[in-house]
Amino acid sequence: MFDVLVFLFENYYGAGYRPDLSTLSRKLLAAGFDNVEVHEALDWLADLDEIGERYQGFTGGNGIRVYTAEETERLSEESLHFLSFLEHAATITPAQRELILDRLTALDSQDIGVETTKLTTLIVLWYQKVTLDTLLIGELLSQKPYHMH
């Protein structure tokens, strides 16, 4: 399923628009993706829309985010530090952090590393129609480590 999401980002981010789910379904099936994977990916995106609506207007605060047992078990320490780095750098909002965490824990994987976290961040921000800085995209797609100051 994650391959389908990455394919969508790679093929639609530069286009500057986000097709509706039925159009995406047809295009993904035509591209050769398995029907089950396509529907799982589209359900993941539909859930992102639904959850995103809940966080509209959520500005967060200056509090500390305490991660749940499931989050700390499934997400690598590097992934959690990376999300904290993005939030402290004002690259993502607290609401976007929560969306990213929700979508990461919705993945099938039990061990979620920083590369999956970076790609999920890109997909969530793209799907929310957030304009991304070219340097940020490069950083999120890079394999090099980041530094938290």
Kinemage of the C-alpha trace (Angstrom):
@kinemage 1
@onewidth
@group {chain A} dominant
@subgroup {mainchain}
@vectorlist {calphas} color= white
{ca met a 1} P 0.000 0.000 0.000
{ca phe a 2} L 2.787 2.435 0.868
{ca asp a 3} L 4.197 2.051 -2.670
{ca val a 4} L 0.851 3.287 -4.013
{ca leu a 5} L 1.003 6.364 -1.769
{ca val a 6} L 4.565 7.143 -2.833
{ca phe a 7} L 3.544 6.717 -6.490
{ca leu a 8} L 0.709 9.213 -5.970
{ca phe a 9} L 3.023 11.775 -4.402
{ca glu a 10} L 5.666 11.370 -7.104
{ca asn a 11} L 3.133 11.662 -9.910
{ca tyr a 12} L 0.775 14.311 -8.596
{ca tyr a 13} L 2.741 16.668 -6.345
{ca gly a 14} L 4.399 18.490 -9.236
{ca ala a 15} L 1.088 18.712 -11.069
{ca gly a 16} L -0.198 21.046 -8.367
{ca tyr a 17} L -3.526 19.327 -7.880
{ca arg a 18} L -5.063 16.360 -6.123
{ca pro a 19} L -7.515 14.253 -8.130
{ca asp a 20} L -10.624 12.866 -6.453
{ca leu a 21} L -10.488 9.322 -5.092
{ca ser a 22} L -12.421 7.697 -7.955
{ca thr a 23} L -10.075 9.260 -10.530
{ca leu a 24} L -7.084 8.120 -8.490
{ca ser a 25} L -8.505 4.605 -8.321
{ca arg a 26} L -8.838 4.367 -12.114
{ca lys a 27} L -5.358 5.775 -12.692
{ca leu a 28} L -3.722 3.492 -10.130
{ca leu a 29} L -5.401 0.387 -11.513
{ca ala a 30} L -4.364 1.451 -15.031
{ca ala a 31} L -0.787 1.879 -13.738
{ca gly a 32} L -0.821 -1.791 -12.733
{ca phe a 33} L -1.304 -1.641 -8.992
{ca asp a 34} L -3.192 -4.475 -7.302
{ca asn a 35} L -6.872 -3.755 -6.572
{ca val a 36} L -6.484 -4.519 -2.842
{ca glu a 37} L -3.453 -2.217 -2.500
{ca val a 38} L -5.244 0.573 -4.357
{ca his a 39} L -8.293 0.370 -2.102
{ca glu a 40} L -6.147 0.228 1.061
{ca ala a 41} L -4.245 3.338 -0.071
{ca leu a 42} L -7.430 5.200 -0.986
{ca asp a 43} L -8.998 4.262 2.362
{ca trp a 44} L -5.836 5.599 4.061
{ca leu a 45} L -6.247 8.883 2.153
{ca ala a 46} L -10.000 9.066 2.872
{ca asp a 47} L -9.242 8.602 6.573
{ca leu a 48} L -6.671 11.402 6.280
{ca asp a 49} L -9.404 13.696 4.949
{ca glu a 50} L -11.784 12.742 7.760
{ca ile a 51} L -9.191 13.106 10.508
{ca gly a 52} L -7.896 16.345 8.972
{ca glu a 53} L -11.355 17.869 9.350
{ca arg a 54} L -11.271 17.125 13.074
{ca tyr a 55} L -8.038 19.075 13.445
{ca gln a 56} L -9.155 22.135 11.489
{ca gly a 57} L -8.751 25.127 13.732
{ca phe a 58} L -6.537 23.204 16.171
{ca thr a 59} L -3.605 25.466 16.879
{ca gly a 60} L -2.012 23.472 19.661
{ca gly a 61} L 0.010 25.203 22.273
{ca asn a 62} L 3.373 25.240 23.896
{ca gly a 63} L 2.819 21.964 25.713
{ca ile a 64} L 4.829 18.792 25.434
{ca arg a 65} L 3.559 15.905 23.325
{ca val a 66} L 3.747 12.632 25.231
{ca tyr a 67} L 3.748 9.670 22.872
{ca thr a 68} L 1.529 6.665 23.508
{ca ala a 69} L 2.927 3.198 24.178
{ca glu a 70} L 1.854 2.112 20.665
{ca glu a 71} L 3.647 5.084 19.089
{ca thr a 72} L 6.901 4.492 20.973
{ca glu a 73} L 6.788 0.762 20.229
{ca arg a 74} L 6.123 1.142 16.505
{ca leu a 75} L 7.986 4.339 15.588
{ca ser a 76} L 11.753 4.454 15.832
{ca glu a 77} L 13.327 6.935 18.210
{ca glu a 78} L 14.787 8.669 15.157
{ca ser a 79} L 11.274 9.045 13.683
{ca leu a 80} L 9.930 10.630 16.849
{ca his a 81} L 12.910 12.992 17.047
{ca phe a 82} L 12.428 13.876 13.397
{ca leu a 83} L 8.790 14.872 13.953
{ca ser a 84} L 9.823 16.943 16.957
{ca phe a 85} L 12.518 18.601 14.838
{ca leu a 86} L 9.975 19.503 12.127
{ca glu a 87} L 7.560 20.926 14.656
{ca his a 88} L 10.198 22.993 16.498
{ca ala a 89} L 11.427 24.318 13.151
{ca ala a 90} L 7.814 25.408 12.423
{ca thr a 91} L 7.780 23.192 9.328
{ca ile a 92} L 4.690 21.367 10.588
{ca thr a 93} L 1.994 22.462 13.004
{ca pro a 94} L 0.903 20.439 16.053
{ca ala a 95} L -2.227 19.433 14.098
{ca gln a 96} L -0.122 18.215 11.176
{ca arg a 97} L 2.093 16.284 13.592
{ca glu a 98} L -1.012 14.526 14.903
{ca leu a 99} L -2.186 13.717 11.374
{ca ile a 100} L 1.232 12.334 10.483
{ca leu a 101} L 1.313 10.220 13.647
{ca asp a 102} L -2.183 8.934 12.953
{ca arg a 103} L -1.303 7.976 9.390
{ca leu a 104} L 1.979 6.344 10.469
{ca thr a 105} L 0.210 4.169 13.015
{ca ala a 106} L -2.392 3.265 10.374
{ca leu a 107} L 0.348 1.605 8.291
{ca asp a 108} L 0.758 -2.173 8.480
{ca ser a 109} L 4.410 -1.959 9.516
{ca gln a 110} L 5.336 -2.593 13.133
{ca asp a 111} L 8.779 -0.952 12.865
{ca ile a 112} L 8.451 2.486 11.325
{ca gly a 113} L 11.751 4.136 10.513
{ca val a 114} L 12.642 7.701 9.685
{ca glu a 115} L 12.447 7.180 5.899
{ca thr a 116} L 8.819 6.045 6.177
{ca thr a 117} L 8.173 8.999 8.492
{ca lys a 118} L 9.669 11.432 5.962
{ca leu a 119} L 7.613 10.028 3.081
{ca thr a 120} L 4.433 9.960 5.158
{ca thr a 121} L 5.049 13.592 6.105
{ca leu a 122} L 5.371 14.518 2.425
{ca ile a 123} L 2.224 12.620 1.502
{ca val a 124} L 0.167 14.139 4.344
{ca leu a 125} L 1.294 17.679 3.528
{ca trp a 126} L 0.712 17.164 -0.219
{ca tyr a 127} L -2.725 15.696 0.374
{ca gln a 128} L -3.635 18.664 2.569
{ca lys a 129} L -2.585 20.892 -0.340
{ca val a 130} L 0.195 22.500 1.688
{ca thr a 131} L 2.688 24.327 -0.518
{ca leu a 132} L 6.027 22.735 0.179
{ca asp a 133} L 9.357 24.469 -0.141
{ca thr a 134} L 11.641 22.781 -2.676
{ca leu a 135} L 14.414 22.567 -0.081
{ca leu a 136} L 12.048 20.848 2.356
{ca ile a 137} L 11.066 18.287 -0.265
{ca gly a 138} L 14.743 17.637 -0.966
{ca glu a 139} L 15.448 17.229 2.738
{ca leu a 140} L 12.522 14.877 3.245
{ca leu a 141} L 13.553 12.778 0.254
{ca ser a 142} L 17.239 12.696 1.221
{ca gln a 143} L 18.916 9.807 2.943
{ca lys a 144} L 21.212 12.039 5.015
{ca pro a 145} L 20.634 12.548 8.727
{ca tyr a 146} L 19.105 15.755 10.040
{ca his a 147} L 20.376 17.700 13.021
{ca met a 148} L 18.240 18.988 15.845
{ca his a 149} L 19.554 22.156 17.478
